[in-house]
Every structure is written in structure tokens, then in C-alpha cells.
Amino acid sequence: MTVSDRIRIGKALEINPQLFDNENVKSVAKRVLIGKAQGASNFVMRLFTVGEGGYSPNHSHPWEHEVFIVAGVAGVVSDQGEVEAPAGSYVFVPSGVKHQFKNRGKGNLEFICVIPSSADEE
Amino acid sequence: MTVSDRIRIGKALEINPQLFDNENVKSVAKRVLIGKAQGASNFVMRLFTVGEGGYSPNHSHPWEHEVFIVAGVAGVVSDQGEVEAPAGSYVFVPSGVKHQFKNRGKGNLEFICVIPSSADEE
């Protein structure tokens, strides 16, 4: 749906997800909400949905994450351990820092994760 | 709270808000979750809380917005009218496009709004 020729509005869950489920990542659905395809050239907004017991890969990369926990409870894992981040929390992961998000609650964990377009990750 | 020396985690509502209430903007609380002060140099994540009947200014500016509606119902106003965006919606406002967010629901409207650091808006 479009308000004008240029403002773009839509429901996140109507976007087809990319699904990830392998030895490094479990029960993760990724949706790109706003990115290059929508005309956004500086940064990319994604929504991640992690099923019960699921987790993102434990990795690092040369771009930062700006995260907001929308629903559920995340366990944010770093080299120094794990901290709980319930809905309403923000998480800043600077470039080069190892990190992992685990679903530590009942039901789905949902979080927004923004990255720079230079990440070229989509 | 900090997981490591570098990952930053916190509860959004524990951040002191800037409050806006004048002839152009009504019942708006703005919280900067992740920005330059946290070491983020590319883009800034803010959380806006708009009380019942409240609205952001109807304006345009040379930077884009990437928005996710966390709670409530937004009315997104542009030159071509108003479109409802309930919780779970994304809104992309490109640079230079006039826009306004109104609370069209019961209770608070909450949305994440990301801008480039070049906006120098904080």
C-alpha cells in the first residue's frame, strides 16, 4: 500500500520471509521491511522472528546492529556471557563484536534489526 | 546495562524522554535509544510515544525515516491523504516528503523511527 507516490507503508508479516534452520541458526525468519528495493539507500530495516528455542548465528561482521526487541525475551550472547533483553529493550552491537540472539521466552521472539546499506547483506 | 565492554543493552522506557507539546506537535515523547552517544556513527534509533489524540509535526526535511509501528494505530498523513498503519506496520518516508504521524487508536501509539546521523537531529 502506498500513501503517496513515495511514502511506502505495509504490514511486516505480509512480506515473504527468508527462513533459516541449520547447524548455526535455528527457527529464524527474516523479513526485509525497508531497503534498497524500497528506495532506501543509507540503512536497511529488517524484522526477525525467532521460534521457541531458536537462535541467530554466533558471529561477528564489520557492520553494526541497532536492535529493538518488539515481542518476547531475547538472550543476548557475547564473549562475556548472556544478558536478557525483554520486549521494549534496545541492543547496540558495534561493528566487529561477536553476538548471538537466542529466544529465551515462550512464543516467538521478534526484533527489529537495522544495518547500514554498506553491509550489502540486503 | 552492558553485556561486554561494547554491546549496549537497555530498556527504552528507562531513558528520559524529550517531551513535545505545542501548536505543531501534541503529546509526543521522544527517546534516543542508540545514537552517537552510544558509539553509533551511521544512523540513530529513536522511540516515539504519542498519547491519545496526539500527533507529530506535519513537515518535511532532507533526511529519510525508517519507521516500525510497535503499538497502537498510526495515521500516516501525506499530501495525498491519510493511511492507517497498525502495530506491525513499516513506513518508509523518503527525504523531502511531507509527513505526519497521528495517534488514531486508543492508548499510546509507539513507533521506532531511524534516521541517518547526517540529519544531526540527534
gemmi code that builds the backbone of each chain (N, CA, C; Angstrom):
import gemmi

chains = {
    "A": [
        ("MET", (0.855, -1.192, 0.000), (0.000, 0.000, 0.000), (0.893, 1.245, 0.000)),
        ("THR", (0.465, 2.286, -0.686), (1.276, 3.487, -0.820), (0.422, 4.700, -0.485)),
        ("VAL", (0.941, 5.572, 0.367), (0.202, 6.793, 0.701), (0.308, 7.774, -0.451)),
        ("SER", (1.521, 8.081, -0.826), (1.753, 8.963, -1.963), (2.590, 8.161, -2.947)),
        ("ASP", (3.111, 8.799, -3.937), (3.998, 8.090, -4.849), (5.256, 7.628, -4.134)),
        ("ARG", (5.499, 8.182, -2.965), (6.818, 7.941, -2.398), (6.817, 7.347, -0.991)),
        ("ILE", (5.870, 7.747, -0.134), (5.834, 7.099, 1.184), (5.369, 5.660, 0.986)),
        ("ARG", (6.026, 4.716, 1.630), (5.642, 3.312, 1.493), (5.220, 2.756, 2.839)),
        ("ILE", (4.054, 2.116, 2.865), (3.500, 1.561, 4.098), (3.094, 0.114, 3.831)),
        ("GLY", (3.369, -0.754, 4.768), (2.928, -2.132, 4.604), (2.943, -2.860, 5.917)),
        ("LYS", (2.341, -4.043, 5.920), (2.344, -4.870, 7.124), (3.522, -5.833, 7.028)),
        ("ALA", (4.341, -5.821, 8.062), (5.581, -6.598, 8.026), (5.315, -8.073, 7.728)),
        ("LEU", (4.282, -8.634, 8.359), (4.085, -10.079, 8.239), (3.532, -10.481, 6.871)),
        ("GLU", (3.194, -9.501, 6.043), (2.768, -9.826, 4.681), (3.952, -9.978, 3.722)),
        ("ILE", (5.142, -9.668, 4.223), (6.356, -9.862, 3.414), (6.801, -11.316, 3.535)),
        ("ASN", (7.151, -11.899, 2.410), (7.643, -13.283, 2.448), (8.971, -13.346, 3.190)),
        ("PRO", (9.075, -14.243, 4.156), (10.334, -14.337, 4.911), (11.368, -15.225, 4.224)),
        ("GLN", (12.630, -14.974, 4.566), (13.678, -15.963, 4.317), (13.772, -16.795, 5.592)),
        ("LEU", (13.792, -18.112, 5.438), (13.815, -18.992, 6.603), (15.200, -19.595, 6.781)),
        ("PHE", (15.660, -19.638, 8.023), (16.984, -20.176, 8.324), (16.854, -21.262, 9.383)),
        ("ASP", (17.411, -22.397, 9.102), (17.368, -23.518, 10.030), (18.492, -24.474, 9.650)),
        ("ASN", (19.599, -24.374, 10.329), (20.712, -25.292, 10.054), (21.550, -25.448, 11.330)),
        ("GLU", (22.788, -25.886, 11.209), (23.540, -26.163, 12.440), (23.930, -24.887, 13.199)),
        ("ASN", (23.895, -23.709, 12.511), (24.325, -22.454, 13.137), (23.185, -21.534, 13.547)),
        ("VAL", (22.018, -21.773, 12.962), (20.891, -20.867, 13.178), (19.625, -21.707, 13.200)),
        ("LYS", (18.751, -21.428, 14.182), (17.570, -22.284, 14.369), (16.291, -21.457, 14.407)),
        ("SER", (15.325, -21.840, 13.603), (13.965, -21.271, 13.649), (13.947, -19.751, 13.487)),
        ("VAL", (14.675, -19.258, 12.504), (14.737, -17.810, 12.271), (14.089, -17.469, 10.933)),
        ("ALA", (13.165, -16.488, 10.986), (12.569, -15.931, 9.775), (12.987, -14.461, 9.672)),
        ("LYS", (13.503, -14.090, 8.517), (13.990, -12.723, 8.304), (13.164, -12.054, 7.223)),
        ("ARG", (12.689, -10.837, 7.517), (11.948, -10.055, 6.527), (12.630, -8.698, 6.360)),
        ("VAL", (12.935, -8.348, 5.141), (13.479, -7.012, 4.863), (12.295, -6.068, 4.684)),
        ("LEU", (12.127, -5.141, 5.636), (10.978, -4.227, 5.592), (11.264, -3.030, 4.692)),
        ("ILE", (12.434, -2.445, 4.874), (12.784, -1.228, 4.127), (14.255, -1.332, 3.742)),
        ("GLY", (14.512, -1.319, 2.439), (15.885, -1.432, 1.951), (16.025, -0.804, 0.583)),
        ("LYS", (17.039, -1.242, -0.123), (17.321, -0.634, -1.425), (16.134, -0.758, -2.375)),
        ("ALA", (15.433, -1.882, -2.308), (14.303, -2.095, -3.230), (13.210, -1.068, -3.002)),
        ("GLN", (13.151, -0.502, -1.794), (12.125, 0.498, -1.486), (12.676, 1.920, -1.665)),
        ("GLY", (13.911, 2.026, -2.118), (14.495, 3.342, -2.347), (15.296, 3.869, -1.179)),
        ("ALA", (15.528, 3.036, -0.179), (16.301, 3.461, 0.995), (17.775, 3.172, 0.741)),
        ("SER", (18.585, 4.180, 0.746), (19.971, 3.986, 0.314), (20.983, 3.979, 1.446)),
        ("ASN", (20.581, 4.374, 2.653), (21.557, 4.503, 3.736), (21.579, 3.335, 4.720)),
        ("PHE", (20.392, 2.810, 5.059), (20.341, 1.728, 6.031), (19.111, 0.872, 5.759)),
        ("VAL", (19.134, -0.335, 6.307), (18.144, -1.353, 5.976), (17.457, -1.790, 7.265)),
        ("MET", (16.111, -1.768, 7.270), (15.352, -2.220, 8.435), (14.814, -3.617, 8.166)),
        ("ARG", (15.166, -4.550, 9.056), (14.686, -5.928, 8.943), (13.909, -6.321, 10.201)),
        ("LEU", (12.985, -7.262, 10.059), (12.288, -7.847, 11.209), (12.664, -9.320, 11.281)),
        ("PHE", (13.129, -9.747, 12.446), (13.455, -11.156, 12.668), (12.428, -11.774, 13.618)),
        ("THR", (11.967, -12.964, 13.265), (11.079, -13.734, 14.126), (11.790, -15.038, 14.446)),
        ("VAL", (11.964, -15.291, 15.739), (12.696, -16.482, 16.194), (11.737, -17.347, 16.993)),
        ("GLY", (11.534, -18.582, 16.543), (10.630, -19.503, 17.229), (11.184, -19.929, 18.587)),
        ("GLU", (10.321, -20.556, 19.401), (10.752, -21.016, 20.733), (11.991, -21.889, 20.625)),
        ("GLY", (12.987, -21.585, 21.410), (14.223, -22.361, 21.408), (15.169, -22.013, 20.270)),
        ("GLY", (14.782, -21.064, 19.444), (15.610, -20.711, 18.285), (16.709, -19.713, 18.618)),
        ("TYR", (17.605, -19.515, 17.655), (18.728, -18.579, 17.857), (19.306, -18.169, 16.514)),
        ("SER", (19.912, -16.977, 16.524), (20.669, -16.494, 15.360), (22.091, -17.024, 15.452)),
        ("PRO", (22.864, -16.924, 14.375), (24.238, -17.433, 14.440), (25.094, -16.626, 15.424)),
        ("ASN", (26.057, -17.287, 16.035), (27.028, -16.602, 16.892), (28.179, -16.179, 15.999)),
        ("HIS", (28.218, -14.893, 15.666), (29.194, -14.438, 14.663), (29.520, -12.960, 14.878)),
        ("SER", (30.457, -12.474, 14.099), (30.744, -11.035, 14.050), (30.932, -10.648, 12.593)),
        ("HIS", (30.845, -9.362, 12.338), (30.975, -8.850, 10.967), (31.298, -7.366, 11.046)),
        ("PRO", (31.747, -6.799, 9.946), (32.244, -5.418, 10.013), (31.161, -4.344, 9.970)),
        ("TRP", (29.913, -4.672, 10.309), (28.885, -3.628, 10.370), (28.135, -3.760, 11.695)),
        ("GLU", (27.533, -2.674, 12.110), (26.829, -2.617, 13.386), (25.374, -3.077, 13.253)),
        ("HIS", (24.775, -3.394, 14.410), (23.340, -3.662, 14.505), (22.719, -2.646, 15.465)),
        ("GLU", (21.593, -2.094, 15.073), (20.752, -1.355, 16.021), (19.444, -2.135, 16.114)),
        ("VAL", (19.193, -2.654, 17.323), (18.123, -3.630, 17.528), (17.090, -3.088, 18.520)),
        ("PHE", (15.818, -3.388, 18.272), (14.750, -3.126, 19.237), (13.930, -4.401, 19.381)),
        ("ILE", (13.767, -4.853, 20.632), (13.010, -6.083, 20.881), (11.516, -5.732, 20.906)),
        ("VAL", (10.782, -6.274, 19.947), (9.365, -5.948, 19.791), (8.496, -6.866, 20.650)),
        ("ALA", (8.813, -8.149, 20.709), (7.996, -9.115, 21.446), (8.875, -10.259, 21.944)),
        ("GLY", (8.498, -10.816, 23.091), (9.236, -11.947, 23.629), (10.432, -11.521, 24.464)),
        ("VAL", (11.325, -12.470, 24.692), (12.507, -12.234, 25.516), (13.731, -12.750, 24.772)),
        ("ALA", (14.691, -11.856, 24.532), (15.947, -12.258, 23.896), (16.999, -12.539, 24.952)),
        ("GLY", (17.855, -13.505, 24.671), (19.111, -13.645, 25.393), (20.206, -13.166, 24.449)),
        ("VAL", (20.898, -12.110, 24.869), (21.939, -11.539, 24.009), (23.284, -12.092, 24.472)),
        ("VAL", (23.894, -12.886, 23.620), (25.127, -13.588, 23.968), (26.323, -12.845, 23.389)),
        ("SER", (27.322, -12.637, 24.237), (28.589, -12.085, 23.758), (29.715, -12.878, 24.402)),
        ("ASP", (30.952, -12.457, 24.157), (32.092, -13.158, 24.740), (32.049, -13.102, 26.260)),
        ("GLN", (31.285, -12.169, 26.817), (31.241, -12.032, 28.274), (30.006, -12.659, 28.903)),
        ("GLY", (29.264, -13.442, 28.145), (28.103, -14.099, 28.732), (26.813, -13.722, 28.036)),
        ("GLU", (25.711, -13.927, 28.755), (24.387, -13.700, 28.171), (23.576, -12.767, 29.066)),
        ("VAL", (22.896, -11.816, 28.456), (22.035, -10.881, 29.185), (20.641, -10.950, 28.589)),
        ("GLU", (19.621, -10.949, 29.454), (18.243, -10.965, 28.961), (17.809, -9.581, 28.506)),
        ("ALA", (17.118, -9.545, 27.387), (16.574, -8.290, 26.863), (15.117, -8.541, 26.501)),
        ("PRO", (14.196, -8.165, 27.410), (12.770, -8.377, 27.118), (12.233, -7.333, 26.142)),
        ("ALA", (11.009, -7.551, 25.672), (10.354, -6.598, 24.771), (10.474, -5.187, 25.339)),
        ("GLY", (10.773, -4.240, 24.471), (10.963, -2.864, 24.904), (12.421, -2.512, 25.144)),
        ("SER", (13.316, -3.490, 24.930), (14.748, -3.230, 25.097), (15.388, -2.848, 23.767)),
        ("TYR", (16.451, -2.090, 23.857), (17.296, -1.811, 22.684), (18.638, -2.501, 22.893)),
        ("VAL", (19.273, -2.857, 21.783), (20.585, -3.511, 21.826), (21.437, -2.891, 20.718)),
        ("PHE", (22.587, -2.373, 21.082), (23.528, -1.860, 20.091), (24.728, -2.792, 20.025)),
        ("VAL", (24.926, -3.386, 18.859), (26.090, -4.251, 18.628), (27.018, -3.509, 17.680)),
        ("PRO", (28.154, -2.997, 18.175), (29.076, -2.279, 17.286), (29.721, -3.234, 16.276)),
        ("SER", (30.279, -2.680, 15.245), (30.947, -3.489, 14.228), (32.063, -4.307, 14.855)),
        ("GLY", (32.203, -5.535, 14.402), (33.321, -6.377, 14.832), (33.116, -7.105, 16.148)),
        ("VAL", (31.962, -6.907, 16.801), (31.728, -7.544, 18.102), (30.890, -8.812, 17.907)),
        ("LYS", (31.365, -9.921, 18.471), (30.670, -11.192, 18.348), (29.356, -11.152, 19.123)),
        ("HIS", (28.312, -11.713, 18.548), (26.977, -11.620, 19.165), (26.080, -12.739, 18.662)),
        ("GLN", (25.080, -13.030, 19.476), (24.056, -14.015, 19.113), (22.769, -13.656, 19.848)),
        ("PHE", (21.634, -13.844, 19.200), (20.331, -13.616, 19.829), (19.630, -14.962, 19.981)),
        ("LYS", (19.242, -15.275, 21.228), (18.515, -16.515, 21.499), (17.111, -16.179, 21.988)),
        ("ASN", (16.154, -17.003, 21.629), (14.798, -16.844, 22.155), (14.746, -17.506, 23.529)),
        ("ARG", (14.593, -16.702, 24.581), (14.570, -17.217, 25.956), (13.176, -17.198, 26.559)),
        ("GLY", (12.166, -16.926, 25.738), (10.815, -16.835, 26.280), (9.888, -17.898, 25.728)),
        ("LYS", (8.605, -17.760, 26.071), (7.551, -18.578, 25.481), (7.069, -17.856, 24.233)),
        ("GLY", (6.707, -18.609, 23.214), (6.225, -17.977, 21.983), (7.375, -17.364, 21.211)),
        ("ASN", (7.035, -16.600, 20.195), (8.066, -16.041, 19.312), (8.815, -14.879, 19.950)),
        ("LEU", (10.068, -14.756, 19.575), (10.857, -13.544, 19.804), (10.830, -12.748, 18.502)),
        ("GLU", (10.495, -11.459, 18.603), (10.501, -10.605, 17.407), (11.378, -9.404, 17.678)),
        ("PHE", (12.275, -9.117, 16.751), (13.065, -7.893, 16.915), (13.359, -7.239, 15.570)),
        ("ILE", (13.408, -5.901, 15.650), (13.845, -5.076, 14.529), (15.370, -4.995, 14.590)),
        ("CYS", (16.022, -5.114, 13.438), (17.484, -5.013, 13.383), (17.852, -4.172, 12.163)),
        ("VAL", (18.499, -3.035, 12.422), (18.870, -2.107, 11.348), (20.374, -2.209, 11.104)),
        ("ILE", (20.738, -2.271, 9.821), (22.155, -2.337, 9.429), (22.417, -1.288, 8.356)),
        ("PRO", (23.671, -0.879, 8.205), (23.978, 0.048, 7.112), (23.863, -0.653, 5.758)),
        ("SER", (23.517, 0.113, 4.736), (23.409, -0.464, 3.387), (24.756, -0.989, 2.914)),
        ("SER", (25.817, -0.421, 3.446), (27.153, -0.849, 3.032), (27.419, -2.301, 3.408)),
        ("ALA", (26.604, -2.851, 4.316), (26.772, -4.248, 4.712), (26.548, -5.153, 3.504)),
        ("ASP", (25.732, -4.641, 2.566), (25.450, -5.374, 1.342), (24.897, -6.762, 1.666)),
        ("GLU", (24.202, -6.833, 2.814), (23.645, -8.115, 3.252), (22.191, -8.208, 2.805)),
        ("GLU", (21.664, -7.111, 2.349), (20.277, -6.817, 1.948), (19.550, -6.241, 3.127)),
    ],
    "B": [
        ("MET", (22.804, -1.180, 31.200), (23.421, -2.497, 31.398), (24.294, -2.815, 30.185)),
        ("THR", (25.394, -3.467, 30.406), (26.319, -3.746, 29.320), (26.674, -5.229, 29.335)),
        ("VAL", (26.595, -5.863, 28.166), (26.968, -7.268, 28.096), (28.477, -7.394, 28.111)),
        ("SER", (29.105, -6.688, 27.196), (30.559, -6.676, 27.164), (30.956, -5.214, 27.266)),
        ("ASP", (32.211, -4.925, 27.042), (32.607, -3.525, 27.056), (31.935, -2.749, 25.943)),
        ("ARG", (31.382, -3.467, 25.001), (30.948, -2.726, 23.818), (29.490, -2.913, 23.439)),
        ("ILE", (28.913, -4.106, 23.637), (27.485, -4.247, 23.340), (26.703, -3.470, 24.398)),
        ("ARG", (25.698, -2.706, 23.967), (24.917, -1.913, 24.920), (23.464, -2.356, 24.889)),
        ("ILE", (22.923, -2.625, 26.060), (21.552, -3.103, 26.192), (20.850, -2.255, 27.236)),
        ("GLY", (19.617, -1.897, 26.978), (18.864, -1.160, 27.979), (17.382, -1.221, 27.690)),
        ("LYS", (16.593, -0.760, 28.667), (15.147, -0.696, 28.481), (14.787, 0.700, 27.997)),
        ("ALA", (14.080, 0.747, 26.887), (13.798, 2.031, 26.252), (13.132, 3.003, 27.211)),
        ("LEU", (12.163, 2.500, 27.992), (11.374, 3.424, 28.809), (12.141, 3.930, 30.025)),
        ("GLU", (13.342, 3.402, 30.241), (14.178, 3.938, 31.324), (14.991, 5.160, 30.878)),
        ("ILE", (14.931, 5.460, 29.590), (15.617, 6.657, 29.075), (14.708, 7.864, 29.287)),
        ("ASN", (15.289, 8.957, 29.761), (14.490, 10.170, 29.929), (14.029, 10.689, 28.578)),
        ("PRO", (12.726, 10.970, 28.448), (12.243, 11.456, 27.151), (12.377, 12.971, 27.010)),
        ("GLN", (12.405, 13.411, 25.756), (12.142, 14.815, 25.448), (10.645, 14.900, 25.161)),
        ("LEU", (9.971, 15.872, 25.779), (8.519, 15.992, 25.608), (8.201, 17.166, 24.689)),
        ("PHE", (7.246, 16.940, 23.780), (6.851, 17.978, 22.828), (5.344, 18.174, 22.922)),
        ("ASP", (4.941, 19.414, 23.098), (3.523, 19.763, 23.189), (3.398, 21.251, 22.883)),
        ("ASN", (3.070, 21.553, 21.643), (2.867, 22.966, 21.276), (1.862, 23.033, 20.131)),
        ("GLU", (1.842, 24.101, 19.376), (0.792, 24.218, 18.353), (1.020, 23.274, 17.171)),
        ("ASN", (2.253, 22.761, 17.022), (2.554, 21.903, 15.872), (2.654, 20.421, 16.205)),
        ("VAL", (2.837, 20.117, 17.472), (3.072, 18.737, 17.882), (2.399, 18.541, 19.234)),
        ("LYS", (1.667, 17.412, 19.375), (0.865, 17.218, 20.587), (1.166, 15.875, 21.230)),
        ("SER", (1.473, 15.887, 22.512), (1.607, 14.665, 23.323), (2.636, 13.694, 22.769)),
        ("VAL", (3.803, 14.209, 22.427), (4.852, 13.360, 21.863), (6.036, 13.294, 22.826)),
        ("ALA", (6.480, 12.050, 23.121), (7.699, 11.823, 23.899), (8.703, 11.126, 22.998)),
        ("LYS", (9.913, 11.661, 22.948), (10.964, 11.119, 22.076), (12.116, 10.623, 22.931)),
        ("ARG", (12.549, 9.392, 22.650), (13.706, 8.831, 23.339), (14.742, 8.382, 22.311)),
        ("VAL", (15.960, 8.840, 22.472), (17.048, 8.381, 21.602), (17.616, 7.104, 22.215)),
        ("LEU", (17.392, 5.967, 21.540), (17.835, 4.678, 22.085), (19.299, 4.419, 21.750)),
        ("ILE", (19.645, 4.640, 20.488), (21.009, 4.336, 20.028), (21.432, 5.458, 19.082)),
        ("GLY", (22.511, 6.164, 19.456), (22.982, 7.264, 18.619), (24.464, 7.500, 18.847)),
        ("LYS", (24.879, 8.694, 18.549), (26.309, 8.996, 18.645), (26.844, 8.770, 20.055)),
        ("ALA", (26.037, 9.086, 21.063), (26.487, 8.940, 22.451), (26.797, 7.487, 22.796)),
        ("GLN", (26.158, 6.558, 22.061), (26.392, 5.124, 22.304), (27.450, 4.563, 21.360)),
        ("GLY", (28.029, 5.435, 20.532), (29.074, 4.989, 19.612), (28.569, 4.615, 18.236)),
        ("ALA", (27.298, 4.898, 17.959), (26.718, 4.577, 16.651), (26.934, 5.769, 15.720)),
        ("SER", (27.651, 5.560, 14.651), (28.042, 6.705, 13.829), (27.265, 6.840, 12.533)),
        ("ASN", (26.490, 5.831, 12.156), (25.825, 5.869, 10.846), (24.355, 6.272, 10.898)),
        ("PHE", (23.632, 5.762, 11.894), (22.202, 6.066, 11.970), (21.751, 6.015, 13.424)),
        ("VAL", (20.603, 6.625, 13.677), (20.126, 6.858, 15.034), (18.759, 6.209, 15.197)),
        ("MET", (18.610, 5.377, 16.240), (17.320, 4.733, 16.518), (16.618, 5.484, 17.645)),
        ("ARG", (15.412, 5.940, 17.374), (14.626, 6.643, 18.379), (13.299, 5.910, 18.599)),
        ("LEU", (12.724, 6.077, 19.791), (11.382, 5.560, 20.078), (10.478, 6.752, 20.372)),
        ("PHE", (9.365, 6.832, 19.656), (8.387, 7.887, 19.905), (7.143, 7.289, 20.551)),
        ("THR", (6.641, 7.973, 21.580), (5.382, 7.603, 22.224), (4.434, 8.782, 22.063)),
        ("VAL", (3.280, 8.510, 21.460), (2.312, 9.571, 21.181), (1.040, 9.246, 21.957)),
        ("GLY", (0.618, 10.156, 22.831), (-0.589, 9.947, 23.621), (-1.853, 9.999, 22.765)),
        ("GLU", (-2.957, 9.557, 23.339), (-4.240, 9.572, 22.606), (-4.513, 10.958, 22.049)),
        ("GLY", (-4.857, 11.014, 20.778), (-5.171, 12.290, 20.135), (-3.950, 13.101, 19.737)),
        ("GLY", (-2.762, 12.570, 20.020), (-1.540, 13.330, 19.731), (-1.063, 13.154, 18.303)),
        ("TYR", (-0.074, 13.965, 17.934), (0.471, 13.921, 16.567), (1.858, 14.553, 16.523)),
        ("SER", (2.641, 14.099, 15.550), (3.942, 14.702, 15.265), (3.727, 15.890, 14.315)),
        ("PRO", (4.724, 16.735, 14.129), (4.539, 17.880, 13.229), (4.345, 17.431, 11.778)),
        ("ASN", (3.588, 18.197, 11.024), (3.442, 17.950, 9.591), (4.543, 18.730, 8.890)),
        ("HIS", (5.588, 18.014, 8.467), (6.775, 18.711, 7.954), (7.537, 17.813, 6.985)),
        ("SER", (8.557, 18.390, 6.373), (9.489, 17.598, 5.570), (10.900, 18.064, 5.895)),
        ("HIS", (11.870, 17.235, 5.528), (13.270, 17.552, 5.822), (14.143, 16.697, 4.918)),
        ("PRO", (15.407, 17.047, 4.815), (16.250, 16.380, 3.809), (16.802, 15.024, 4.236)),
        ("TRP", (16.165, 14.353, 5.198), (16.610, 13.007, 5.551), (15.386, 12.082, 5.610)),
        ("GLU", (15.656, 10.805, 5.453), (14.582, 9.817, 5.405), (14.226, 9.317, 6.806)),
        ("HIS", (13.049, 8.673, 6.900), (12.629, 7.953, 8.104), (12.399, 6.496, 7.744)),
        ("GLU", (12.913, 5.583, 8.593), (12.509, 4.182, 8.518), (11.799, 3.887, 9.833)),
        ("VAL", (10.506, 3.576, 9.713), (9.630, 3.508, 10.886), (9.038, 2.109, 11.019)),
        ("PHE", (8.902, 1.660, 12.274), (8.161, 0.428, 12.571), (7.178, 0.741, 13.686)),
        ("ILE", (5.900, 0.427, 13.465), (4.867, 0.712, 14.467), (4.867, -0.436, 15.476)),
        ("VAL", (5.211, -0.113, 16.720), (5.354, -1.119, 17.784), (4.019, -1.379, 18.481)),
        ("ALA", (3.250, -0.328, 18.735), (1.979, -0.473, 19.464), (1.014, 0.614, 19.030)),
        ("GLY", (-0.275, 0.293, 19.050), (-1.287, 1.276, 18.702), (-1.542, 1.349, 17.208)),
        ("VAL", (-2.183, 2.435, 16.806), (-2.543, 2.641, 15.391), (-2.109, 4.039, 14.983)),
        ("ALA", (-1.266, 4.111, 13.947), (-0.860, 5.410, 13.408), (-1.728, 5.775, 12.215)),
        ("GLY", (-1.996, 7.058, 12.081), (-2.495, 7.591, 10.824), (-1.318, 8.317, 10.176)),
        ("VAL", (-0.918, 7.854, 8.999), (0.228, 8.458, 8.319), (-0.301, 9.438, 7.276)),
        ("VAL", (-0.029, 10.718, 7.519), (-0.577, 11.785, 6.678), (0.481, 12.238, 5.680)),
        ("SER", (0.059, 12.329, 4.422), (0.931, 12.911, 3.403), (0.085, 13.856, 2.563)),
        ("ASP", (0.667, 14.412, 1.526), (-0.084, 15.324, 0.653), (-1.248, 14.608, -0.008)),
        ("GLN", (-1.218, 13.284, -0.047), (-2.290, 12.553, -0.720), (-3.313, 11.959, 0.248)),
        ("GLY", (-3.278, 12.382, 1.504), (-4.277, 11.888, 2.444), (-3.665, 11.149, 3.602)),
        ("GLU", (-4.499, 10.327, 4.240), (-4.065, 9.629, 5.451), (-4.310, 8.133, 5.299)),
        ("VAL", (-3.331, 7.326, 5.715), (-3.451, 5.866, 5.666), (-3.195, 5.318, 7.065)),
        ("GLU", (-4.007, 4.367, 7.490), (-3.799, 3.761, 8.808), (-2.668, 2.745, 8.768)),
        ("ALA", (-1.856, 2.770, 9.785), (-0.748, 1.823, 9.919), (-0.793, 1.253, 11.332)),
        ("PRO", (-1.402, 0.077, 11.513), (-1.475, -0.510, 12.849), (-0.136, -1.124, 13.273)),
        ("ALA", (-0.049, -1.512, 14.533), (1.148, -2.174, 15.059), (1.560, -3.297, 14.116)),
        ("GLY", (2.847, -3.402, 13.866), (3.352, -4.406, 12.934), (3.556, -3.862, 11.530)),
        ("SER", (3.256, -2.581, 11.328), (3.455, -1.961, 10.010), (4.817, -1.278, 9.942)),
        ("TYR", (5.353, -1.201, 8.727), (6.539, -0.382, 8.470), (6.124, 0.799, 7.614)),
        ("VAL", (6.860, 1.891, 7.761), (6.609, 3.101, 6.969), (7.951, 3.653, 6.531)),
        ("PHE", (8.117, 3.841, 5.234), (9.329, 4.475, 4.725), (8.964, 5.855, 4.200)),
        ("VAL", (9.560, 6.882, 4.804), (9.373, 8.263, 4.351), (10.681, 8.714, 3.725)),
        ("PRO", (10.730, 8.827, 2.398), (11.980, 9.275, 1.769), (12.288, 10.730, 2.110)),
        ("SER", (13.507, 11.137, 1.875), (13.901, 12.522, 2.147), (13.035, 13.473, 1.327)),
        ("GLY", (12.695, 14.598, 1.937), (11.976, 15.645, 1.209), (10.479, 15.457, 1.099)),
        ("VAL", (9.935, 14.371, 1.624), (8.497, 14.103, 1.504), (7.787, 14.542, 2.792)),
        ("LYS", (6.728, 15.352, 2.626), (5.972, 15.853, 3.776), (5.230, 14.697, 4.456)),
        ("HIS", (5.222, 14.709, 5.785), (4.626, 13.584, 6.512), (4.238, 14.006, 7.923)),
        ("GLN", (3.297, 13.276, 8.478), (2.869, 13.475, 9.866), (2.350, 12.149, 10.397)),
        ("PHE", (2.610, 11.870, 11.671), (2.088, 10.665, 12.321), (1.071, 11.087, 13.378)),
        ("LYS", (-0.158, 10.553, 13.249), (-1.201, 10.839, 14.231), (-1.558, 9.563, 14.981)),
        ("ASN", (-1.896, 9.708, 16.260), (-2.387, 8.561, 17.027), (-3.869, 8.394, 16.726)),
        ("ARG", (-4.234, 7.332, 16.053), (-5.624, 7.094, 15.664), (-6.266, 5.973, 16.489)),
        ("GLY", (-5.589, 5.531, 17.534), (-6.131, 4.426, 18.324), (-6.425, 4.829, 19.759)),
        ("LYS", (-6.794, 3.844, 20.557), (-6.944, 4.021, 21.993), (-5.587, 3.748, 22.626)),
        ("GLY", (-5.271, 4.456, 23.667), (-3.980, 4.253, 24.325), (-2.862, 4.858, 23.509)),
        ("ASN", (-1.642, 4.573, 23.912), (-0.488, 5.173, 23.261), (-0.195, 4.565, 21.893)),
        ("LEU", (0.337, 5.393, 21.030), (0.985, 4.949, 19.790), (2.482, 4.935, 20.066)),
        ("GLU", (3.135, 3.823, 19.731), (4.593, 3.744, 19.900), (5.217, 3.335, 18.584)),
        ("PHE", (6.230, 4.056, 18.172), (6.931, 3.632, 16.959), (8.420, 3.937, 17.032)),
        ("ILE", (9.160, 3.036, 16.402), (10.596, 3.204, 16.203), (10.791, 4.034, 14.942)),
        ("CYS", (11.707, 4.990, 14.996), (11.997, 5.818, 13.816), (13.508, 5.984, 13.702)),
        ("VAL", (14.068, 5.505, 12.600), (15.522, 5.547, 12.391), (15.840, 6.624, 11.358)),
        ("ILE", (16.850, 7.436, 11.662), (17.296, 8.490, 10.744), (18.810, 8.384, 10.572)),
        ("PRO", (19.330, 8.919, 9.472), (20.795, 8.927, 9.317), (21.433, 9.902, 10.298)),
        ("SER", (22.651, 9.601, 10.705), (23.352, 10.515, 11.640), (23.583, 11.865, 11.003)),
        ("SER", (23.634, 11.896, 9.681), (23.873, 13.168, 8.986), (22.738, 14.156, 9.233)),
        ("ALA", (21.577, 13.644, 9.701), (20.468, 14.552, 9.992), (20.874, 15.521, 11.089)),
        ("ASP", (21.818, 15.081, 11.919), (22.321, 15.921, 13.005), (21.163, 16.390, 13.882)),
        ("GLU", (20.130, 15.548, 13.959), (18.950, 15.900, 14.763), (19.092, 15.281, 16.142)),
        ("GLU", (20.054, 14.465, 16.311), (20.382, 13.630, 17.470), (19.807, 12.259, 17.275)),
    ],
}
model = gemmi.Model(1)
for chain_id, residues in chains.items():
    chain = gemmi.Chain(chain_id)
    for i, (resn, *xyz) in enumerate(residues, 1):
        res = gemmi.Residue()
        res.name, res.seqid = resn, gemmi.SeqId(i, " ")
        for name, pos in zip(("N", "CA", "C"), xyz):
            atom = gemmi.Atom()
            atom.name, atom.element = name, gemmi.Element(name[0])
            atom.pos, atom.b_iso = gemmi.Position(*pos), 0.0
            res.add_atom(atom)
        chain.add_residue(res)
    model.add_chain(chain)
structure = gemmi.Structure()
structure.add_model(model)
structure.setup_entities()
